[in-house]
Amino acid sequence: MTLIDWIGSFAAFLTTASFIPQAWQTFRTRDVSGISLGMYSLFTVGVALWLIYGILLMAWPIIIANTITTSLALMILVMKLRYR
């Protein structure tokens, strides 16, 4: 792996890891009252587009991180729609 790959992998790990505690709390409490539907909709589409971008580039750090984040964001978005 090159230095660029290490930097990308570390950045992907940090941004994905930073999202996990919020997702875990939302799943545990099912409290979606403080979540903006508009913001989460745009966020989920944006992360999904990053995933597509990573796939087109075959950039594994981008693919892995955004697969995880898109999945978590989609689950929270579904909860927001279901429990609002």
PyMOL Python script that loads the backbone (N, CA, C, O; Angstrom):
from pymol import cmd

cmd.read_pdbstr("""\
ATOM      1  N   MET A   1       0.841  -1.190   0.000  1.00  0.00           N
ATOM      2  CA  MET A   1       0.000   0.000   0.000  1.00  0.00           C
ATOM      3  C   MET A   1       0.885   1.252   0.000  1.00  0.00           C
ATOM      4  O   MET A   1       1.929   1.303   0.651  1.00  0.00           O
ATOM      5  N   THR A   2       0.438   2.237  -0.739  1.00  0.00           N
ATOM      6  CA  THR A   2       1.169   3.491  -0.801  1.00  0.00           C
ATOM      7  C   THR A   2       0.725   4.401   0.340  1.00  0.00           C
ATOM      8  O   THR A   2      -0.242   4.104   1.042  1.00  0.00           O
ATOM      9  N   LEU A   3       1.428   5.494   0.515  1.00  0.00           N
ATOM     10  CA  LEU A   3       1.056   6.476   1.527  1.00  0.00           C
ATOM     11  C   LEU A   3      -0.346   7.020   1.258  1.00  0.00           C
ATOM     12  O   LEU A   3      -1.115   7.257   2.190  1.00  0.00           O
ATOM     13  N   ILE A   4      -0.666   7.214   0.006  1.00  0.00           N
ATOM     14  CA  ILE A   4      -1.999   7.706  -0.366  1.00  0.00           C
ATOM     15  C   ILE A   4      -3.070   6.711   0.087  1.00  0.00           C
ATOM     16  O   ILE A   4      -4.108   7.113   0.613  1.00  0.00           O
ATOM     17  N   ASP A   5      -2.819   5.417  -0.115  1.00  0.00           N
ATOM     18  CA  ASP A   5      -3.765   4.384   0.316  1.00  0.00           C
ATOM     19  C   ASP A   5      -3.920   4.375   1.835  1.00  0.00           C
ATOM     20  O   ASP A   5      -5.030   4.225   2.346  1.00  0.00           O
ATOM     21  N   TRP A   6      -2.826   4.533   2.548  1.00  0.00           N
ATOM     22  CA  TRP A   6      -2.884   4.570   4.013  1.00  0.00           C
ATOM     23  C   TRP A   6      -3.690   5.773   4.499  1.00  0.00           C
ATOM     24  O   TRP A   6      -4.513   5.650   5.406  1.00  0.00           O
ATOM     25  N   ILE A   7      -3.453   6.918   3.900  1.00  0.00           N
ATOM     26  CA  ILE A   7      -4.194   8.125   4.285  1.00  0.00           C
ATOM     27  C   ILE A   7      -5.681   7.945   4.002  1.00  0.00           C
ATOM     28  O   ILE A   7      -6.514   8.261   4.851  1.00  0.00           O
ATOM     29  N   GLY A   8      -6.022   7.442   2.820  1.00  0.00           N
ATOM     30  CA  GLY A   8      -7.414   7.205   2.464  1.00  0.00           C
ATOM     31  C   GLY A   8      -8.071   6.186   3.375  1.00  0.00           C
ATOM     32  O   GLY A   8      -9.219   6.362   3.785  1.00  0.00           O
ATOM     33  N   SER A   9      -7.350   5.124   3.692  1.00  0.00           N
ATOM     34  CA  SER A   9      -7.889   4.095   4.583  1.00  0.00           C
ATOM     35  C   SER A   9      -8.122   4.630   5.985  1.00  0.00           C
ATOM     36  O   SER A   9      -9.147   4.336   6.601  1.00  0.00           O
ATOM     37  N   PHE A  10      -7.181   5.413   6.494  1.00  0.00           N
ATOM     38  CA  PHE A  10      -7.313   5.983   7.836  1.00  0.00           C
ATOM     39  C   PHE A  10      -8.460   6.991   7.876  1.00  0.00           C
ATOM     40  O   PHE A  10      -9.234   7.013   8.833  1.00  0.00           O
ATOM     41  N   ALA A  11      -8.571   7.817   6.852  1.00  0.00           N
ATOM     42  CA  ALA A  11      -9.675   8.786   6.783  1.00  0.00           C
ATOM     43  C   ALA A  11     -11.015   8.058   6.717  1.00  0.00           C
ATOM     44  O   ALA A  11     -11.966   8.448   7.395  1.00  0.00           O
ATOM     45  N   ALA A  12     -11.095   7.021   5.917  1.00  0.00           N
ATOM     46  CA  ALA A  12     -12.330   6.249   5.800  1.00  0.00           C
ATOM     47  C   ALA A  12     -12.686   5.593   7.128  1.00  0.00           C
ATOM     48  O   ALA A  12     -13.852   5.582   7.524  1.00  0.00           O
ATOM     49  N   PHE A  13     -11.692   5.050   7.815  1.00  0.00           N
ATOM     50  CA  PHE A  13     -11.930   4.429   9.122  1.00  0.00           C
ATOM     51  C   PHE A  13     -12.455   5.454  10.123  1.00  0.00           C
ATOM     52  O   PHE A  13     -13.437   5.195  10.819  1.00  0.00           O
ATOM     53  N   LEU A  14     -11.808   6.611  10.199  1.00  0.00           N
ATOM     54  CA  LEU A  14     -12.204   7.627  11.174  1.00  0.00           C
ATOM     55  C   LEU A  14     -13.610   8.150  10.920  1.00  0.00           C
ATOM     56  O   LEU A  14     -14.397   8.278  11.858  1.00  0.00           O
ATOM     57  N   THR A  15     -13.935   8.454   9.676  1.00  0.00           N
ATOM     58  CA  THR A  15     -15.260   9.010   9.398  1.00  0.00           C
ATOM     59  C   THR A  15     -16.360   7.969   9.607  1.00  0.00           C
ATOM     60  O   THR A  15     -17.448   8.299  10.077  1.00  0.00           O
ATOM     61  N   THR A  16     -16.081   6.728   9.261  1.00  0.00           N
ATOM     62  CA  THR A  16     -17.067   5.673   9.486  1.00  0.00           C
ATOM     63  C   THR A  16     -17.207   5.388  10.978  1.00  0.00           C
ATOM     64  O   THR A  16     -18.322   5.249  11.483  1.00  0.00           O
ATOM     65  N   ALA A  17     -16.088   5.300  11.679  1.00  0.00           N
ATOM     66  CA  ALA A  17     -16.121   5.040  13.121  1.00  0.00           C
ATOM     67  C   ALA A  17     -16.838   6.156  13.875  1.00  0.00           C
ATOM     68  O   ALA A  17     -17.503   5.892  14.877  1.00  0.00           O
ATOM     69  N   SER A  18     -16.716   7.380  13.414  1.00  0.00           N
ATOM     70  CA  SER A  18     -17.375   8.498  14.100  1.00  0.00           C
ATOM     71  C   SER A  18     -18.892   8.418  13.980  1.00  0.00           C
ATOM     72  O   SER A  18     -19.604   8.973  14.816  1.00  0.00           O
ATOM     73  N   PHE A  19     -19.388   7.751  12.974  1.00  0.00           N
ATOM     74  CA  PHE A  19     -20.822   7.635  12.744  1.00  0.00           C
ATOM     75  C   PHE A  19     -21.445   6.506  13.567  1.00  0.00           C
ATOM     76  O   PHE A  19     -22.634   6.556  13.882  1.00  0.00           O
ATOM     77  N   ILE A  20     -20.672   5.510  13.908  1.00  0.00           N
ATOM     78  CA  ILE A  20     -21.190   4.313  14.568  1.00  0.00           C
ATOM     79  C   ILE A  20     -21.826   4.593  15.936  1.00  0.00           C
ATOM     80  O   ILE A  20     -22.903   4.055  16.192  1.00  0.00           O
ATOM     81  N   PRO A  21     -21.235   5.396  16.832  1.00  0.00           N
ATOM     82  CA  PRO A  21     -21.899   5.626  18.126  1.00  0.00           C
ATOM     83  C   PRO A  21     -23.293   6.243  17.996  1.00  0.00           C
ATOM     84  O   PRO A  21     -24.207   5.857  18.725  1.00  0.00           O
ATOM     85  N   GLN A  22     -23.464   7.181  17.093  1.00  0.00           N
ATOM     86  CA  GLN A  22     -24.783   7.781  16.890  1.00  0.00           C
ATOM     87  C   GLN A  22     -25.765   6.760  16.341  1.00  0.00           C
ATOM     88  O   GLN A  22     -26.913   6.694  16.781  1.00  0.00           O
ATOM     89  N   ALA A  23     -25.318   5.974  15.393  1.00  0.00           N
ATOM     90  CA  ALA A  23     -26.184   4.939  14.827  1.00  0.00           C
ATOM     91  C   ALA A  23     -26.572   3.929  15.908  1.00  0.00           C
ATOM     92  O   ALA A  23     -27.739   3.552  16.010  1.00  0.00           O
ATOM     93  N   TRP A  24     -25.610   3.492  16.709  1.00  0.00           N
ATOM     94  CA  TRP A  24     -25.880   2.533  17.773  1.00  0.00           C
ATOM     95  C   TRP A  24     -26.907   3.092  18.765  1.00  0.00           C
ATOM     96  O   TRP A  24     -27.837   2.387  19.156  1.00  0.00           O
ATOM     97  N   GLN A  25     -26.742   4.352  19.172  1.00  0.00           N
ATOM     98  CA  GLN A  25     -27.685   4.963  20.104  1.00  0.00           C
ATOM     99  C   GLN A  25     -29.085   5.038  19.486  1.00  0.00           C
ATOM    100  O   GLN A  25     -30.078   4.776  20.165  1.00  0.00           O
ATOM    101  N   THR A  26     -29.163   5.386  18.230  1.00  0.00           N
ATOM    102  CA  THR A  26     -30.461   5.473  17.553  1.00  0.00           C
ATOM    103  C   THR A  26     -31.117   4.104  17.473  1.00  0.00           C
ATOM    104  O   THR A  26     -32.318   3.985  17.713  1.00  0.00           O
ATOM    105  N   PHE A  27     -30.348   3.061  17.138  1.00  0.00           N
ATOM    106  CA  PHE A  27     -30.907   1.710  17.067  1.00  0.00           C
ATOM    107  C   PHE A  27     -31.370   1.238  18.449  1.00  0.00           C
ATOM    108  O   PHE A  27     -32.424   0.616  18.586  1.00  0.00           O
ATOM    109  N   ARG A  28     -30.566   1.546  19.466  1.00  0.00           N
ATOM    110  CA  ARG A  28     -30.856   1.088  20.824  1.00  0.00           C
ATOM    111  C   ARG A  28     -32.102   1.763  21.392  1.00  0.00           C
ATOM    112  O   ARG A  28     -32.955   1.097  21.978  1.00  0.00           O
ATOM    113  N   THR A  29     -32.213   3.078  21.223  1.00  0.00           N
ATOM    114  CA  THR A  29     -33.310   3.836  21.826  1.00  0.00           C
ATOM    115  C   THR A  29     -34.513   4.005  20.898  1.00  0.00           C
ATOM    116  O   THR A  29     -35.617   4.303  21.354  1.00  0.00           O
ATOM    117  N   ARG A  30     -34.299   3.819  19.625  1.00  0.00           N
ATOM    118  CA  ARG A  30     -35.324   4.074  18.602  1.00  0.00           C
ATOM    119  C   ARG A  30     -35.814   5.526  18.642  1.00  0.00           C
ATOM    120  O   ARG A  30     -36.913   5.834  18.181  1.00  0.00           O
ATOM    121  N   ASP A  31     -34.994   6.394  19.189  1.00  0.00           N
ATOM    122  CA  ASP A  31     -35.339   7.816  19.288  1.00  0.00           C
ATOM    123  C   ASP A  31     -34.822   8.532  18.041  1.00  0.00           C
ATOM    124  O   ASP A  31     -33.618   8.736  17.883  1.00  0.00           O
ATOM    125  N   VAL A  32     -35.733   8.905  17.173  1.00  0.00           N
ATOM    126  CA  VAL A  32     -35.377   9.607  15.942  1.00  0.00           C
ATOM    127  C   VAL A  32     -35.946  11.024  15.942  1.00  0.00           C
ATOM    128  O   VAL A  32     -35.957  11.697  14.911  1.00  0.00           O
ATOM    129  N   SER A  33     -36.414  11.468  17.098  1.00  0.00           N
ATOM    130  CA  SER A  33     -37.067  12.778  17.168  1.00  0.00           C
ATOM    131  C   SER A  33     -36.116  13.928  16.848  1.00  0.00           C
ATOM    132  O   SER A  33     -36.546  14.950  16.313  1.00  0.00           O
ATOM    133  N   GLY A  34     -34.845  13.778  17.163  1.00  0.00           N
ATOM    134  CA  GLY A  34     -33.891  14.855  16.903  1.00  0.00           C
ATOM    135  C   GLY A  34     -33.222  14.786  15.546  1.00  0.00           C
ATOM    136  O   GLY A  34     -32.308  15.559  15.258  1.00  0.00           O
ATOM    137  N   ILE A  35     -33.670  13.872  14.719  1.00  0.00           N
ATOM    138  CA  ILE A  35     -33.054  13.665  13.411  1.00  0.00           C
ATOM    139  C   ILE A  35     -33.897  14.365  12.346  1.00  0.00           C
ATOM    140  O   ILE A  35     -35.107  14.152  12.258  1.00  0.00           O
ATOM    141  N   SER A  36     -33.257  15.185  11.555  1.00  0.00           N
ATOM    142  CA  SER A  36     -33.934  15.885  10.468  1.00  0.00           C
ATOM    143  C   SER A  36     -34.095  14.949   9.273  1.00  0.00           C
ATOM    144  O   SER A  36     -33.113  14.405   8.768  1.00  0.00           O
ATOM    145  N   LEU A  37     -35.330  14.766   8.827  1.00  0.00           N
ATOM    146  CA  LEU A  37     -35.599  13.907   7.676  1.00  0.00           C
ATOM    147  C   LEU A  37     -34.901  14.428   6.423  1.00  0.00           C
ATOM    148  O   LEU A  37     -34.322  13.651   5.664  1.00  0.00           O
ATOM    149  N   GLY A  38     -34.953  15.728   6.210  1.00  0.00           N
ATOM    150  CA  GLY A  38     -34.292  16.313   5.041  1.00  0.00           C
ATOM    151  C   GLY A  38     -32.792  16.109   5.067  1.00  0.00           C
ATOM    152  O   GLY A  38     -32.195  15.712   4.066  1.00  0.00           O
ATOM    153  N   MET A  39     -32.176  16.382   6.220  1.00  0.00           N
ATOM    154  CA  MET A  39     -30.722  16.226   6.337  1.00  0.00           C
ATOM    155  C   MET A  39     -30.318  14.771   6.134  1.00  0.00           C
ATOM    156  O   MET A  39     -29.371  14.486   5.400  1.00  0.00           O
ATOM    157  N   TYR A  40     -31.029  13.851   6.780  1.00  0.00           N
ATOM    158  CA  TYR A  40     -30.657  12.441   6.659  1.00  0.00           C
ATOM    159  C   TYR A  40     -30.904  11.915   5.256  1.00  0.00           C
ATOM    160  O   TYR A  40     -30.161  11.057   4.780  1.00  0.00           O
ATOM    161  N   SER A  41     -31.925  12.412   4.592  1.00  0.00           N
ATOM    162  CA  SER A  41     -32.172  12.005   3.203  1.00  0.00           C
ATOM    163  C   SER A  41     -31.020  12.444   2.307  1.00  0.00           C
ATOM    164  O   SER A  41     -30.498  11.654   1.521  1.00  0.00           O
ATOM    165  N   LEU A  42     -30.629  13.706   2.431  1.00  0.00           N
ATOM    166  CA  LEU A  42     -29.510  14.217   1.624  1.00  0.00           C
ATOM    167  C   LEU A  42     -28.206  13.516   1.986  1.00  0.00           C
ATOM    168  O   LEU A  42     -27.417  13.183   1.102  1.00  0.00           O
ATOM    169  N   PHE A  43     -27.972  13.290   3.275  1.00  0.00           N
ATOM    170  CA  PHE A  43     -26.760  12.617   3.729  1.00  0.00           C
ATOM    171  C   PHE A  43     -26.683  11.203   3.142  1.00  0.00           C
ATOM    172  O   PHE A  43     -25.634  10.788   2.648  1.00  0.00           O
ATOM    173  N   THR A  44     -27.788  10.476   3.199  1.00  0.00           N
ATOM    174  CA  THR A  44     -27.803   9.101   2.697  1.00  0.00           C
ATOM    175  C   THR A  44     -27.551   9.058   1.193  1.00  0.00           C
ATOM    176  O   THR A  44     -26.781   8.222   0.721  1.00  0.00           O
ATOM    177  N   VAL A  45     -28.181   9.936   0.447  1.00  0.00           N
ATOM    178  CA  VAL A  45     -27.941   9.993  -1.002  1.00  0.00           C
ATOM    179  C   VAL A  45     -26.484  10.375  -1.284  1.00  0.00           C
ATOM    180  O   VAL A  45     -25.849   9.804  -2.171  1.00  0.00           O
ATOM    181  N   GLY A  46     -25.962  11.337  -0.529  1.00  0.00           N
ATOM    182  CA  GLY A  46     -24.573  11.752  -0.722  1.00  0.00           C
ATOM    183  C   GLY A  46     -23.591  10.627  -0.458  1.00  0.00           C
ATOM    184  O   GLY A  46     -22.649  10.435  -1.227  1.00  0.00           O
ATOM    185  N   VAL A  47     -23.797   9.881   0.619  1.00  0.00           N
ATOM    186  CA  VAL A  47     -22.902   8.766   0.936  1.00  0.00           C
ATOM    187  C   VAL A  47     -23.042   7.661  -0.106  1.00  0.00           C
ATOM    188  O   VAL A  47     -22.054   7.028  -0.477  1.00  0.00           O
ATOM    189  N   ALA A  48     -24.258   7.429  -0.577  1.00  0.00           N
ATOM    190  CA  ALA A  48     -24.465   6.429  -1.632  1.00  0.00           C
ATOM    191  C   ALA A  48     -23.728   6.834  -2.918  1.00  0.00           C
ATOM    192  O   ALA A  48     -23.170   5.986  -3.615  1.00  0.00           O
ATOM    193  N   LEU A  49     -23.732   8.119  -3.216  1.00  0.00           N
ATOM    194  CA  LEU A  49     -22.992   8.595  -4.393  1.00  0.00           C
ATOM    195  C   LEU A  49     -21.481   8.445  -4.203  1.00  0.00           C
ATOM    196  O   LEU A  49     -20.769   8.135  -5.158  1.00  0.00           O
ATOM    197  N   TRP A  50     -20.985   8.664  -2.976  1.00  0.00           N
ATOM    198  CA  TRP A  50     -19.569   8.410  -2.676  1.00  0.00           C
ATOM    199  C   TRP A  50     -19.254   6.932  -2.887  1.00  0.00           C
ATOM    200  O   TRP A  50     -18.180   6.587  -3.380  1.00  0.00           O
ATOM    201  N   LEU A  51     -20.182   6.066  -2.516  1.00  0.00           N
ATOM    202  CA  LEU A  51     -19.994   4.630  -2.731  1.00  0.00           C
ATOM    203  C   LEU A  51     -19.888   4.324  -4.225  1.00  0.00           C
ATOM    204  O   LEU A  51     -18.995   3.588  -4.645  1.00  0.00           O
ATOM    205  N   ILE A  52     -20.777   4.875  -5.013  1.00  0.00           N
ATOM    206  CA  ILE A  52     -20.725   4.670  -6.464  1.00  0.00           C
ATOM    207  C   ILE A  52     -19.415   5.206  -7.033  1.00  0.00           C
ATOM    208  O   ILE A  52     -18.789   4.563  -7.876  1.00  0.00           O
ATOM    209  N   TYR A  53     -19.005   6.374  -6.575  1.00  0.00           N
ATOM    210  CA  TYR A  53     -17.727   6.967  -6.993  1.00  0.00           C
ATOM    211  C   TYR A  53     -16.565   6.028  -6.670  1.00  0.00           C
ATOM    212  O   TYR A  53     -15.689   5.799  -7.504  1.00  0.00           O
ATOM    213  N   GLY A  54     -16.568   5.492  -5.458  1.00  0.00           N
ATOM    214  CA  GLY A  54     -15.512   4.555  -5.062  1.00  0.00           C
ATOM    215  C   GLY A  54     -15.503   3.305  -5.926  1.00  0.00           C
ATOM    216  O   GLY A  54     -14.439   2.804  -6.293  1.00  0.00           O
ATOM    217  N   ILE A  55     -16.691   2.801  -6.252  1.00  0.00           N
ATOM    218  CA  ILE A  55     -16.785   1.616  -7.110  1.00  0.00           C
ATOM    219  C   ILE A  55     -16.231   1.922  -8.496  1.00  0.00           C
ATOM    220  O   ILE A  55     -15.491   1.120  -9.067  1.00  0.00           O
ATOM    221  N   LEU A  56     -16.588   3.076  -9.030  1.00  0.00           N
ATOM    222  CA  LEU A  56     -16.093   3.449 -10.366  1.00  0.00           C
ATOM    223  C   LEU A  56     -14.576   3.595 -10.385  1.00  0.00           C
ATOM    224  O   LEU A  56     -13.932   3.288 -11.388  1.00  0.00           O
ATOM    225  N   LEU A  57     -14.005   4.062  -9.278  1.00  0.00           N
ATOM    226  CA  LEU A  57     -12.544   4.201  -9.180  1.00  0.00           C
ATOM    227  C   LEU A  57     -11.854   2.926  -8.712  1.00  0.00           C
ATOM    228  O   LEU A  57     -10.630   2.811  -8.770  1.00  0.00           O
ATOM    229  N   MET A  58     -12.668   1.956  -8.241  1.00  0.00           N
ATOM    230  CA  MET A  58     -12.134   0.741  -7.611  1.00  0.00           C
ATOM    231  C   MET A  58     -11.235   1.110  -6.433  1.00  0.00           C
ATOM    232  O   MET A  58     -10.163   0.534  -6.249  1.00  0.00           O
ATOM    233  N   ALA A  59     -11.687   2.076  -5.643  1.00  0.00           N
ATOM    234  CA  ALA A  59     -10.950   2.560  -4.472  1.00  0.00           C
ATOM    235  C   ALA A  59     -11.544   1.895  -3.236  1.00  0.00           C
ATOM    236  O   ALA A  59     -12.574   2.334  -2.724  1.00  0.00           O
ATOM    237  N   TRP A  60     -10.892   0.834  -2.758  1.00  0.00           N
ATOM    238  CA  TRP A  60     -11.436   0.023  -1.679  1.00  0.00           C
ATOM    239  C   TRP A  60     -11.695   0.781  -0.380  1.00  0.00           C
ATOM    240  O   TRP A  60     -12.713   0.517   0.260  1.00  0.00           O
ATOM    241  N   PRO A  61     -10.843   1.700   0.045  1.00  0.00           N
ATOM    242  CA  PRO A  61     -11.183   2.440   1.268  1.00  0.00           C
ATOM    243  C   PRO A  61     -12.510   3.191   1.146  1.00  0.00           C
ATOM    244  O   PRO A  61     -13.298   3.227   2.091  1.00  0.00           O
ATOM    245  N   ILE A  62     -12.749   3.784  -0.013  1.00  0.00           N
ATOM    246  CA  ILE A  62     -13.997   4.518  -0.245  1.00  0.00           C
ATOM    247  C   ILE A  62     -15.170   3.539  -0.311  1.00  0.00           C
ATOM    248  O   ILE A  62     -16.240   3.815   0.232  1.00  0.00           O
ATOM    249  N   ILE A  63     -14.977   2.414  -0.965  1.00  0.00           N
ATOM    250  CA  ILE A  63     -16.040   1.424  -1.112  1.00  0.00           C
ATOM    251  C   ILE A  63     -16.451   0.854   0.248  1.00  0.00           C
ATOM    252  O   ILE A  63     -17.636   0.821   0.579  1.00  0.00           O
ATOM    253  N   ILE A  64     -15.485   0.414   1.019  1.00  0.00           N
ATOM    254  CA  ILE A  64     -15.780  -0.214   2.308  1.00  0.00           C
ATOM    255  C   ILE A  64     -16.433   0.773   3.265  1.00  0.00           C
ATOM    256  O   ILE A  64     -17.469   0.475   3.861  1.00  0.00           O
ATOM    257  N   ALA A  65     -15.831   1.944   3.412  1.00  0.00           N
ATOM    258  CA  ALA A  65     -16.359   2.933   4.349  1.00  0.00           C
ATOM    259  C   ALA A  65     -17.772   3.364   3.973  1.00  0.00           C
ATOM    260  O   ALA A  65     -18.640   3.478   4.839  1.00  0.00           O
ATOM    261  N   ASN A  66     -17.998   3.599   2.710  1.00  0.00           N
ATOM    262  CA  ASN A  66     -19.311   4.097   2.306  1.00  0.00           C
ATOM    263  C   ASN A  66     -20.366   2.999   2.209  1.00  0.00           C
ATOM    264  O   ASN A  66     -21.561   3.292   2.269  1.00  0.00           O
ATOM    265  N   THR A  67     -19.955   1.759   2.063  1.00  0.00           N
ATOM    266  CA  THR A  67     -20.906   0.653   2.162  1.00  0.00           C
ATOM    267  C   THR A  67     -21.452   0.576   3.586  1.00  0.00           C
ATOM    268  O   THR A  67     -22.659   0.445   3.792  1.00  0.00           O
ATOM    269  N   ILE A  68     -20.553   0.658   4.563  1.00  0.00           N
ATOM    270  CA  ILE A  68     -20.959   0.611   5.969  1.00  0.00           C
ATOM    271  C   ILE A  68     -21.822   1.821   6.308  1.00  0.00           C
ATOM    272  O   ILE A  68     -22.902   1.674   6.879  1.00  0.00           O
ATOM    273  N   THR A  69     -21.350   3.014   5.960  1.00  0.00           N
ATOM    274  CA  THR A  69     -22.075   4.233   6.321  1.00  0.00           C
ATOM    275  C   THR A  69     -23.421   4.322   5.604  1.00  0.00           C
ATOM    276  O   THR A  69     -24.410   4.736   6.208  1.00  0.00           O
ATOM    277  N   THR A  70     -23.476   3.941   4.328  1.00  0.00           N
ATOM    278  CA  THR A  70     -24.751   3.956   3.602  1.00  0.00           C
ATOM    279  C   THR A  70     -25.741   3.002   4.257  1.00  0.00           C
ATOM    280  O   THR A  70     -26.915   3.339   4.410  1.00  0.00           O
ATOM    281  N   SER A  71     -25.286   1.826   4.641  1.00  0.00           N
ATOM    282  CA  SER A  71     -26.164   0.853   5.292  1.00  0.00           C
ATOM    283  C   SER A  71     -26.724   1.398   6.596  1.00  0.00           C
ATOM    284  O   SER A  71     -27.929   1.317   6.837  1.00  0.00           O
ATOM    285  N   LEU A  72     -25.862   1.950   7.437  1.00  0.00           N
ATOM    286  CA  LEU A  72     -26.309   2.508   8.713  1.00  0.00           C
ATOM    287  C   LEU A  72     -27.249   3.694   8.502  1.00  0.00           C
ATOM    288  O   LEU A  72     -28.283   3.799   9.162  1.00  0.00           O
ATOM    289  N   ALA A  73     -26.887   4.577   7.590  1.00  0.00           N
ATOM    290  CA  ALA A  73     -27.718   5.756   7.333  1.00  0.00           C
ATOM    291  C   ALA A  73     -29.085   5.362   6.786  1.00  0.00           C
ATOM    292  O   ALA A  73     -30.098   5.958   7.152  1.00  0.00           O
ATOM    293  N   LEU A  74     -29.117   4.363   5.915  1.00  0.00           N
ATOM    294  CA  LEU A  74     -30.396   3.892   5.378  1.00  0.00           C
ATOM    295  C   LEU A  74     -31.277   3.311   6.477  1.00  0.00           C
ATOM    296  O   LEU A  74     -32.485   3.547   6.500  1.00  0.00           O
ATOM    297  N   MET A  75     -30.670   2.548   7.391  1.00  0.00           N
ATOM    298  CA  MET A  75     -31.443   1.973   8.490  1.00  0.00           C
ATOM    299  C   MET A  75     -32.028   3.076   9.375  1.00  0.00           C
ATOM    300  O   MET A  75     -33.183   2.990   9.791  1.00  0.00           O
ATOM    301  N   ILE A  76     -31.241   4.099   9.661  1.00  0.00           N
ATOM    302  CA  ILE A  76     -31.737   5.209  10.478  1.00  0.00           C
ATOM    303  C   ILE A  76     -32.820   5.975   9.728  1.00  0.00           C
ATOM    304  O   ILE A  76     -33.820   6.377  10.323  1.00  0.00           O
ATOM    305  N   LEU A  77     -32.633   6.176   8.443  1.00  0.00           N
ATOM    306  CA  LEU A  77     -33.637   6.869   7.632  1.00  0.00           C
ATOM    307  C   LEU A  77     -34.963   6.089   7.626  1.00  0.00           C
ATOM    308  O   LEU A  77     -36.035   6.683   7.742  1.00  0.00           O
ATOM    309  N   VAL A  78     -34.883   4.780   7.491  1.00  0.00           N
ATOM    310  CA  VAL A  78     -36.087   3.954   7.543  1.00  0.00           C
ATOM    311  C   VAL A  78     -36.753   4.073   8.913  1.00  0.00           C
ATOM    312  O   VAL A  78     -37.977   4.173   9.003  1.00  0.00           O
ATOM    313  N   MET A  79     -35.945   4.062   9.985  1.00  0.00           N
ATOM    314  CA  MET A  79     -36.507   4.246  11.326  1.00  0.00           C
ATOM    315  C   MET A  79     -37.187   5.598  11.455  1.00  0.00           C
ATOM    316  O   MET A  79     -38.258   5.698  12.052  1.00  0.00           O
ATOM    317  N   LYS A  80     -36.582   6.627  10.909  1.00  0.00           N
ATOM    318  CA  LYS A  80     -37.176   7.961  10.966  1.00  0.00           C
ATOM    319  C   LYS A  80     -38.530   7.965  10.275  1.00  0.00           C
ATOM    320  O   LYS A  80     -39.485   8.548  10.788  1.00  0.00           O
ATOM    321  N   LEU A  81     -38.621   7.331   9.133  1.00  0.00           N
ATOM    322  CA  LEU A  81     -39.893   7.282   8.406  1.00  0.00           C
ATOM    323  C   LEU A  81     -40.919   6.414   9.140  1.00  0.00           C
ATOM    324  O   LEU A  81     -42.113   6.714   9.128  1.00  0.00           O
ATOM    325  N   ARG A  82     -40.455   5.351   9.771  1.00  0.00           N
ATOM    326  CA  ARG A  82     -41.360   4.430  10.443  1.00  0.00           C
ATOM    327  C   ARG A  82     -41.845   4.934  11.798  1.00  0.00           C
ATOM    328  O   ARG A  82     -43.015   4.754  12.134  1.00  0.00           O
ATOM    329  N   TYR A  83     -40.973   5.557  12.578  1.00  0.00           N
ATOM    330  CA  TYR A  83     -41.299   5.941  13.960  1.00  0.00           C
ATOM    331  C   TYR A  83     -41.620   7.406  14.149  1.00  0.00           C
ATOM    332  O   TYR A  83     -41.736   7.851  15.291  1.00  0.00           O
ATOM    333  N   ARG A  84     -41.769   8.181  13.086  1.00  0.00           N
ATOM    334  CA  ARG A  84     -42.007   9.611  13.301  1.00  0.00           C
ATOM    335  C   ARG A  84     -43.418   9.920  13.715  1.00  0.00           C
ATOM    336  O   ARG A  84     -43.758  11.084  13.929  1.00  0.00           O
TER     337      ARG A  84
END
""", "prot")
cmd.dss("prot")
cmd.show_as("cartoon", "prot")
cmd.util.cbc("prot")
cmd.orient("prot")
